[in-house]
Amino acid sequence: MLNKLREQTVFKGNWLLSLLVSVGVWQCSVPVMGQMLLPYTPQLNSEQLEQQGLEVAEEAAQLIRFQQHDLALSRAKLAVQLAPNKYQPWFILGTLYIIKQELEPGVEALEKALVLEPEEVGIKFTLGNAYFQQGKYQQAATALEEGLEIKADVPSAQFDLGNAYFKLGRMAEAIAVYQKAVAQQEEFWPAVNNIGLIKYEQGNISSAIEHWQKALEIDEEQAEPILALGVALYIQGQKEEGLKLGEAALELDSNYGEIQHLKDNLWGEKLIKDTQTFFTTPQMQGILAQLEKDS
């Protein structure tokens, strides 16, 4: 599980959108201009332009909440032109680019926002997620660590930090921060799931199974822990039960029949190898062939 804030990360529901709720700093109003019989160009001072820019940024944030991303992007671009020295328009613009998977301009905008407001945790968390998607795992970890030093009780950011540690090979630290996420939010099944992924790579299959079972106790309709559990049980000799779970997982989400999708979701080499063996069974071959036919 990578950041199913992308389903979640990404992002997972999308936790970036929830961060925008905390950027409620637009308390200013734009002066009302008098009606004129003839067209004219009003002379606005810099303070008025900034006020307008912040209001346009607020419009963009509202549009994001309603999934109107293209409209929000045009508003955000205008907002940074009107208020280039305020962090909020850059933060919203960067977030929009990340949501649209345009990572390079997204990171550039977020870095500008961070220069303007170095202690804003939302920017640090969003940058951490964006760096991770770029494969810059150390930069991701640093940004997330800095944000969590300011605001420690954000499970989604703890989860992202755990993922960064995972990719850096810092497995003990990854488990510790996943556990913090679960302590903050007991139903945060992706963190429980990812502990299982680590345990499997460490050769502790029984512990991995326990964590995937716990993840399914939280949400029984999640394909990832169902498939992982199926593979583990199959490898341990419980073949019938394992195959049954594998079929159920792919019925829920056929993407998990693709090895690259599993790699993208942090499945390690050992689990990938065992999954490939699992997929070569006649029963799973039949299911995968049918899924390909239906696609």
Phi, psi and chi 1 to 4 in degrees:
 res  aa     phi    psi   chi1   chi2   chi3   chi4
   1 MET       -  119.7  165.0   60.9   64.1      -
   2 LEU   -92.8  -68.1  174.5   54.6      -      -
   3 ASN  -161.1   70.1 -179.6  -74.0      -      -
   4 LYS   -68.7   16.3  -54.9  -64.6 -162.9  -72.8
   5 LEU   -68.1  -27.1  -86.7  176.8      -      -
   6 ARG   -67.0  -30.0  -84.5 -172.7  -78.4  -71.6
   7 GLU   -95.9  -22.7  -70.5  172.4    9.2      -
   8 GLN  -116.1      -  -84.1  170.8 -103.4      -
   9 THR       -   42.4  134.5      -      -      -
  10 VAL   109.9 -177.3  -25.0      -      -      -
  11 PHE  -140.4  -98.8  -59.0   39.2      -      -
  12 LYS  -123.9   85.6  -70.4  176.6 -155.3   87.9
  13 GLY    92.9  -58.9      -      -      -      -
  14 ASN   178.7  109.0 -165.1  -43.7      -      -
  15 TRP   -69.2  -18.0   69.8  -94.1      -      -
  16 LEU   -60.8  -36.9  -70.4 -178.7      -      -
  17 LEU   -64.9  -38.8  -54.6 -171.0      -      -
  18 SER   -66.7  -29.1   65.8      -      -      -
  19 LEU   -62.9  -33.1  -72.5  174.6      -      -
  20 LEU   -64.6  -26.5  -67.1  174.7      -      -
  21 VAL   -60.0  -32.5  175.6      -      -      -
  22 SER   -78.0   -7.3   66.5      -      -      -
  23 VAL   -93.7   42.7 -168.8      -      -      -
  24 GLY   -87.3   67.5      -      -      -      -
  25 VAL  -112.1    7.3  -63.8      -      -      -
  26 TRP   -87.6   87.9  -59.9  -78.4      -      -
  27 GLN  -108.0    2.6  -57.7  -61.6  -33.5      -
  28 CYS   -97.2  160.2   48.9      -      -      -
  29 SER  -121.8  156.1   59.0      -      -      -
  30 VAL   -90.8  130.6  178.9      -      -      -
  31 PRO   -57.0  137.9  -20.7   31.2      -      -
  32 VAL   -81.3  125.8  177.2      -      -      -
  33 MET   -85.9  141.3  -53.1  -53.5  -62.5      -
  34 GLY   -67.5  154.3      -      -      -      -
  35 GLN   -75.3  138.8  -64.5  -65.6  -41.0      -
  36 MET  -125.2  146.5  -61.0  -71.3  -70.1      -
  37 LEU   -76.9  -28.6  -65.8  176.9      -      -
  38 LEU  -112.0  144.8  -62.5  175.3      -      -
  39 PRO   -65.0  145.7   22.9  -32.1      -      -
  40 TYR  -154.0  165.4   80.2  111.3      -      -
  41 THR  -107.2  111.6  -57.7      -      -      -
  42 PRO   -66.4  144.7   24.9  -33.8      -      -
  43 GLN   -95.6  101.8  -60.3  -61.5  -49.6      -
  44 LEU   -98.7  137.0  -59.0  177.8      -      -
  45 ASN   -81.9  173.3   60.1   36.0      -      -
  46 SER   -63.2  -34.6   59.6      -      -      -
  47 GLU   -66.1  -41.8 -177.2  177.6  -11.1      -
  48 GLN   -65.2  -39.3  -69.8  171.2  -38.0      -
  49 LEU   -62.1  -42.4  -72.6  172.9      -      -
  50 GLU   -63.1  -39.8  -78.0 -168.0  -15.9      -
  51 GLN   -60.9  -44.3  -71.6  175.9  -23.9      -
  52 GLN   -63.8  -41.1  -76.1 -166.5  -23.3      -
  53 GLY   -60.5  -41.5      -      -      -      -
  54 LEU   -67.6  -36.4  -69.6  172.1      -      -
  55 GLU   -68.4  -39.3  -70.8 -143.5  -13.3      -
  56 VAL   -64.8  -38.1  172.5      -      -      -
  57 ALA   -62.8  -39.3      -      -      -      -
  58 GLU   -63.7  -39.4 -176.9  178.6   19.4      -
  59 GLU   -59.7  -42.5  -69.3  176.4   13.4      -
  60 ALA   -61.4  -42.4      -      -      -      -
  61 ALA   -62.3  -41.2      -      -      -      -
  62 GLN   -63.6  -40.0  -66.6  -69.0  -13.9      -
  63 LEU   -65.2  -35.2  -72.6  166.6      -      -
  64 ILE   -61.3  -42.6  -67.4  173.9      -      -
  65 ARG   -62.2  -25.5  -64.0 -175.8 -173.8  108.5
  66 PHE   -99.8   15.6  -71.0  102.8      -      -
  67 GLN    63.3   22.8  -53.9  -65.8  -50.6      -
  68 GLN   -92.8   68.8  -60.2  -67.5  -42.8      -
  69 HIS   -70.4  -37.3  -64.0  152.2      -      -
  70 ASP   -67.3  -43.4  -70.0  -24.7      -      -
  71 LEU   -63.8  -40.8  -72.4  174.0      -      -
  72 ALA   -62.8  -38.0      -      -      -      -
  73 LEU   -63.8  -42.0 -176.2   61.1      -      -
  74 SER   -64.7  -37.6   63.9      -      -      -
  75 ARG   -66.5  -42.3  -61.3  -70.8 -161.0  -74.1
  76 ALA   -64.6  -40.0      -      -      -      -
  77 LYS   -62.1  -40.7  -72.2  178.6  177.5  179.0
  78 LEU   -66.3  -39.7  174.8   59.1      -      -
  79 ALA   -60.6  -41.4      -      -      -      -
  80 VAL   -70.9  -24.4  -61.6      -      -      -
  81 GLN   -72.5  -38.2  -67.9  176.6    0.9      -
  82 LEU   -78.0  -33.7  -66.1  170.5      -      -
  83 ALA  -133.2   65.1      -      -      -      -
  84 PRO   -69.9  -14.4   26.9  -35.9      -      -
  85 ASN  -101.6   10.5  -64.5  -41.1      -      -
  86 LYS  -108.7  138.9  -65.0  -66.7 -175.3  178.9
  87 TYR   -74.9  -27.9   82.6   89.5      -      -
  88 GLN   -60.1  -47.0  -62.8   93.5  -25.1      -
  89 PRO   -60.8  -39.1  -25.7   36.2      -      -
  90 TRP   -66.5  -38.9  -70.0  107.8      -      -
  91 PHE   -62.0  -46.0  178.6   28.5      -      -
  92 ILE   -68.0  -41.9  -67.0  168.9      -      -
  93 LEU   -61.0  -46.5  179.1   62.5      -      -
  94 GLY   -62.0  -42.1      -      -      -      -
  95 THR   -61.3  -42.0  -60.8      -      -      -
  96 LEU   -61.5  -44.5  -86.9  163.0      -      -
  97 TYR   -61.5  -39.7  -83.0  130.3      -      -
  98 ILE   -65.9  -42.4  -60.0  -54.7      -      -
  99 ILE   -58.9  -37.8  -69.9  171.4      -      -
 100 LYS   -85.0    6.4  -67.5  169.5   69.6   66.8
 101 GLN    63.6   28.0  -70.7  -65.6  -70.5      -
 102 GLU  -100.2   81.3  -61.9 -180.0   35.9      -
 103 LEU   -69.5  -41.7  -61.8  178.8      -      -
 104 GLU   -62.8  -52.6 -173.1  172.6  -16.4      -
 105 PRO   -67.0  -28.4   22.0  -32.3      -      -
 106 GLY   -64.1  -47.3      -      -      -      -
 107 VAL   -64.2  -40.6  166.0      -      -      -
 108 GLU   -60.1  -44.7 -177.9  178.7  -11.9      -
 109 ALA   -66.3  -41.9      -      -      -      -
 110 LEU   -65.7  -37.4  -69.4  167.7      -      -
 111 GLU   -65.8  -34.9  -72.1  175.3  -19.7      -
 112 LYS   -65.9  -41.0  -72.3  179.9  179.7  178.0
 113 ALA   -61.4  -40.3      -      -      -      -
 114 LEU   -68.1  -34.7 -167.8   61.6      -      -
 115 VAL   -61.4  -40.0  169.1      -      -      -
 116 LEU   -75.1  -28.5  -66.9  168.7      -      -
 117 GLU  -143.3   79.6 -170.4   57.2   57.9      -
 118 PRO   -63.6  -19.6  -20.5   32.6      -      -
 119 GLU  -102.4    9.4  -62.0  -56.4  -52.5      -
 120 GLU   -78.9  111.7  172.5   54.1   50.0      -
 121 VAL   -66.9  -33.5  -65.6      -      -      -
 122 GLY   -59.8  -38.9      -      -      -      -
 123 ILE   -65.6  -44.9  -57.5  170.7      -      -
 124 LYS   -61.8  -43.6  -68.1  179.1 -176.7  -69.0
 125 PHE   -65.2  -42.3  -68.3  155.8      -      -
 126 THR   -67.8  -40.2  -50.3      -      -      -
 127 LEU   -62.4  -41.3 -100.1  176.2      -      -
 128 GLY   -58.6  -43.7      -      -      -      -
 129 ASN   -64.8  -40.8 -169.5  -70.6      -      -
 130 ALA   -66.9  -43.3      -      -      -      -
 131 TYR   -59.4  -40.1  -73.7  144.0      -      -
 132 PHE   -59.6  -45.9 -175.4   93.9      -      -
 133 GLN   -63.4  -26.7  -67.2 -172.9   65.7      -
 134 GLN   -81.7   -5.5  -71.3 -175.8  -42.8      -
 135 GLY    82.8   13.1      -      -      -      -
 136 LYS   -95.6   75.8  -59.9  175.6 -179.7  177.1
 137 TYR   -70.1  -36.6  -55.7  123.3      -      -
 138 GLN   -68.3  -41.5 -175.3   55.5   59.2      -
 139 GLN   -63.4  -38.5  -75.4  179.7 -102.4      -
 140 ALA   -60.8  -47.3      -      -      -      -
 141 ALA   -61.3  -43.4      -      -      -      -
 142 THR   -62.6  -47.2  -61.2      -      -      -
 143 ALA   -61.7  -42.6      -      -      -      -
 144 LEU   -69.2  -40.2  -68.7  160.0      -      -
 145 GLU   -60.4  -43.8  -73.0  166.9  -14.1      -
 146 GLU   -63.6  -41.3  -70.1  176.4   -3.7      -
 147 GLY   -65.3  -41.4      -      -      -      -
 148 LEU   -71.9  -21.6  -72.1  166.0      -      -
 149 GLU   -67.3  -30.3  -75.1  178.8    4.1      -
 150 ILE   -85.4  -44.2  -60.8  169.2      -      -
 151 LYS  -135.4  104.0 -174.4  172.1  177.7   57.7
 152 ALA   -85.9  -17.9      -      -      -      -
 153 ASP  -101.8   54.8   57.3  -15.4      -      -
 154 VAL  -122.5   96.6 -177.5      -      -      -
 155 PRO   -57.1  -39.0  -25.1   34.6      -      -
 156 SER   -64.5  -37.4   54.4      -      -      -
 157 ALA   -71.7  -37.2      -      -      -      -
 158 GLN   -62.5  -40.0  -68.3  167.2  -27.6      -
 159 PHE   -62.6  -45.6  177.6   75.4      -      -
 160 ASP   -62.2  -38.7  -79.5   -8.6      -      -
 161 LEU   -65.1  -40.3  179.7   56.8      -      -
 162 GLY   -59.3  -40.7      -      -      -      -
 163 ASN   -64.1  -39.7  -70.1  -15.1      -      -
 164 ALA   -64.2  -44.8      -      -      -      -
 165 TYR   -60.1  -41.0  -74.1  155.9      -      -
 166 PHE   -54.7  -51.1 -164.6  144.6      -      -
 167 LYS   -67.9  -25.3  -64.2  -64.3  -73.5 -171.6
 168 LEU   -84.7   -2.5  -69.0  167.6      -      -
 169 GLY    79.5   13.2      -      -      -      -
 170 ARG   -94.2   71.4  -63.5  160.6   61.8  177.4
 171 MET   -67.8  -41.2  -61.6  -53.4 -171.7      -
 172 ALA   -62.8  -40.9      -      -      -      -
 173 GLU   -68.5  -35.5  -68.4  169.1  -81.6      -
 174 ALA   -62.7  -46.5      -      -      -      -
 175 ILE   -60.6  -43.1  -70.2  174.1      -      -
 176 ALA   -60.9  -42.0      -      -      -      -
 177 VAL   -77.8  -31.6   76.8      -      -      -
 178 TYR   -61.2  -41.8  -73.1  143.8      -      -
 179 GLN   -64.2  -34.7  -71.1  171.9  -25.2      -
 180 LYS   -63.7  -40.6  -72.9 -178.2 -179.7  179.5
 181 ALA   -61.5  -43.5      -      -      -      -
 182 VAL   -68.1  -35.2  176.7      -      -      -
 183 ALA   -63.9  -34.4      -      -      -      -
 184 GLN   -76.6  -34.5  -68.2  -70.9  -28.9      -
 185 GLN  -141.3   97.6 -174.1  176.9  -31.5      -
 186 GLU   -58.8  -29.1  -69.7 -176.6    0.5      -
 187 GLU   -92.5   16.7  -64.3 -173.5   -8.6      -
 188 PHE   -81.0   77.8 -160.8  167.1      -      -
 189 TRP   -63.2  -32.5   72.5  -94.2      -      -
 190 PRO   -59.0  -35.2  -26.1   37.2      -      -
 191 ALA   -67.9  -41.2      -      -      -      -
 192 VAL   -62.2  -43.8  177.5      -      -      -
 193 ASN   -57.2  -45.5  177.0   84.2      -      -
 194 ASN   -71.1  -28.7  -77.6   16.3      -      -
 195 ILE   -61.8  -40.0  -65.3  173.8      -      -
 196 GLY   -60.0  -40.1      -      -      -      -
 197 LEU   -60.2  -42.3  -63.6  178.5      -      -
 198 ILE   -67.4  -46.2  -67.7  174.8      -      -
 199 LYS   -57.8  -38.6  -66.7  -65.8 -174.6  179.5
 200 TYR   -64.0  -43.8 -160.5   93.6      -      -
 201 GLU   -65.5  -27.5  -66.0  -52.2  -58.9      -
 202 GLN   -82.2   -1.2  -67.2  176.0  -26.8      -
 203 GLY    87.1    3.9      -      -      -      -
 204 ASN   -95.8   75.1 -167.6  -17.2      -      -
 205 ILE   -66.8  -36.3  -62.2  178.8      -      -
 206 SER   -62.7  -40.7   60.6      -      -      -
 207 SER   -67.8  -38.3 -179.6      -      -      -
 208 ALA   -60.0  -45.6      -      -      -      -
 209 ILE   -59.8  -43.2  -72.3  172.8      -      -
 210 GLU   -60.1  -40.9  -71.5  175.8    5.2      -
 211 HIS   -70.4  -38.4  -79.3   87.3      -      -
 212 TRP   -68.7  -35.4  -68.4  -34.4      -      -
 213 GLN   -65.7  -38.5  -71.9  172.5  -28.0      -
 214 LYS   -66.4  -40.1 -177.8  179.0  177.6 -179.1
 215 ALA   -60.0  -39.2      -      -      -      -
 216 LEU   -75.5  -23.4  -69.5  170.4      -      -
 217 GLU   -66.8  -31.5  -72.2  173.0    5.7      -
 218 ILE   -75.6  -45.3  -62.4  169.6      -      -
 219 ASP  -147.3  102.9 -171.3  -17.8      -      -
 220 GLU   -76.5   -5.2   63.8 -177.9    7.9      -
 221 GLU  -103.2   19.0  -65.3  -63.0  -43.6      -
 222 GLN   -94.5  119.7  -69.7  -62.8  -27.3      -
 223 ALA   -64.9  -35.4      -      -      -      -
 224 GLU   -63.3  -55.0 -177.2  169.3  -12.7      -
 225 PRO   -66.8  -26.9   18.6  -29.9      -      -
 226 ILE   -64.3  -47.3  -66.9  174.9      -      -
 227 LEU   -66.0  -44.8  179.1   59.4      -      -
 228 ALA   -59.6  -42.7      -      -      -      -
 229 LEU   -64.6  -40.6 -178.6   58.5      -      -
 230 GLY   -60.9  -44.2      -      -      -      -
 231 VAL   -62.8  -46.2  172.1      -      -      -
 232 ALA   -61.8  -44.3      -      -      -      -
 233 LEU   -65.6  -39.8  -68.0  177.2      -      -
 234 TYR   -60.7  -46.4 -179.1   87.8      -      -
 235 ILE   -63.5  -30.6  -66.3  -60.6      -      -
 236 GLN   -84.5    1.9  -74.1 -157.9  -37.2      -
 237 GLY   104.4   -6.8      -      -      -      -
 238 GLN   -88.7   66.7  -59.9  180.0   50.9      -
 239 LYS   -65.1  -45.6  -62.5 -175.1 -177.1  -60.9
 240 GLU   -61.9  -46.2 -176.2  176.4  -10.9      -
 241 GLU   -65.5  -40.4  179.5   62.8   18.4      -
 242 GLY   -61.3  -45.4      -      -      -      -
 243 LEU   -65.1  -37.6  -69.7  167.4      -      -
 244 LYS   -61.9  -42.5 -179.8 -180.0  177.7 -179.1
 245 LEU   -68.3  -39.5  -71.4  169.5      -      -
 246 GLY   -60.5  -43.2      -      -      -      -
 247 GLU   -62.9  -42.9 -178.8  175.6   -1.1      -
 248 ALA   -63.0  -40.4      -      -      -      -
 249 ALA   -62.8  -46.0      -      -      -      -
 250 LEU   -71.8  -25.2  -64.0 -173.4      -      -
 251 GLU   -68.9  -33.5  -74.3  177.4   -5.2      -
 252 LEU   -73.8  -41.2  -76.6  170.0      -      -
 253 ASP  -153.7  104.1 -170.8  -17.9      -      -
 254 SER   -68.6  -15.5   61.5      -      -      -
 255 ASN   -59.2  -27.7  -70.9  -40.0      -      -
 256 TYR   -74.4   -0.6  -76.3   93.1      -      -
 257 GLY   -85.2   -3.0      -      -      -      -
 258 GLU  -103.9  123.6  -59.2  173.6    6.1      -
 259 ILE   -59.6  -39.1  -64.8  -61.0      -      -
 260 GLN   -62.7  -36.6 -173.6   57.6   51.3      -
 261 HIS   -62.3  -39.0 -175.2   74.3      -      -
 262 LEU   -65.9  -42.9  -57.7  178.4      -      -
 263 LYS   -62.0  -40.5  -68.7  179.1  178.9  178.7
 264 ASP   -63.2  -23.9  -69.5  -17.5      -      -
 265 ASN  -100.9   24.8  -77.9  -81.6      -      -
 266 LEU    75.4   18.0  -55.4 -174.9      -      -
 267 TRP   -69.5  130.3  -73.8   39.6      -      -
 268 GLY   -83.2  177.0      -      -      -      -
 269 GLU   -60.9  -42.6  -68.8 -177.6    4.7      -
 270 LYS   -64.7  -46.2  179.1  176.3  174.9   57.5
 271 LEU   -68.6  -36.5 -174.7   53.2      -      -
 272 ILE   -62.5  -45.6  -71.1  -70.3      -      -
 273 LYS   -60.6  -44.4 -179.2  179.8  178.5 -179.4
 274 ASP   -69.3  -32.6  -70.9  -15.3      -      -
 275 THR   -68.4  -39.8  -58.2      -      -      -
 276 GLN   -61.0  -41.0  -71.2  172.6  -38.2      -
 277 THR   -61.7  -44.6  -61.4      -      -      -
 278 PHE   -58.5  -41.7 -178.6   70.2      -      -
 279 PHE   -71.7  -15.9  -77.8  165.5      -      -
 280 THR   -83.5   -7.2   61.6      -      -      -
 281 THR   -66.4  148.0   61.1      -      -      -
 282 PRO   -54.5  -39.9  -26.6   35.2      -      -
 283 GLN   -64.6  -45.8 -176.1  170.4  -25.6      -
 284 MET   -71.6  -33.3  -65.6  -52.0  -60.8      -
 285 GLN   -60.6  -41.7  -78.2  -72.6  -61.6      -
 286 GLY   -63.5  -41.1      -      -      -      -
 287 ILE   -66.6  -44.9  -66.7  167.2      -      -
 288 LEU   -64.4  -38.3  -69.3  167.6      -      -
 289 ALA   -64.8  -40.0      -      -      -      -
 290 GLN   -67.3  -39.6 -173.8   61.6   47.6      -
 291 LEU   -62.8  -40.5  -70.2  172.0      -      -
 292 GLU   -66.3  -38.9 -175.6  175.6   -6.1      -
 293 LYS   -65.0  -38.4 -178.9  179.7  178.3 -179.3
 294 ASP   -77.3  -18.1  -67.0  -17.6      -      -
 295 SER   -77.0      -   63.6      -      -      -
